[in-house]
Amino acid sequence: MGMRKLWDSKQKLERINSQAVQVDQRRVPRGKFEERHRRITIYLEWDLYDKLQERRIEGISQTRVINDALRCFWKNELVK
C-alpha cells in the first residue's frame, strides 16, 4: 500500500509541476497568502533544518527566510 501512495504522490507532483508558468509570464500577485505563494516540497540538510526551526520558534516565518535567502542567492549570482 505504501508504494501505491508514493506513486500517486509522485504523479500528482508531476502534474502540478507540468502546469508551471514561465517566470516572465507571471505578474506580481496580490491578495491572499495562497494566491501569492506556491507550495513546494524541499529537502534541507539537518543542520540547516535545525537552524530554520530555531528561527521559527523565535517567531520568524520559514517562508520569509527561504524567500529572502533565494533572493540574496540570485542577487549574488548576477554579480559574479
SULGI-V354966 format. One record per pair of residues at least 6 apart in sequence whose ideal C-beta (glycine too) atoms are under 6 Angstrom apart, sorted by the first residue. I is the first residue (numbers start at 1). J is the second residue. If there is no record, write none. Layout:
i=I j=J
i=I j=J
This chain:
i=29 j=35
i=29 j=36
i=52 j=62
i=55 j=65
i=56 j=62
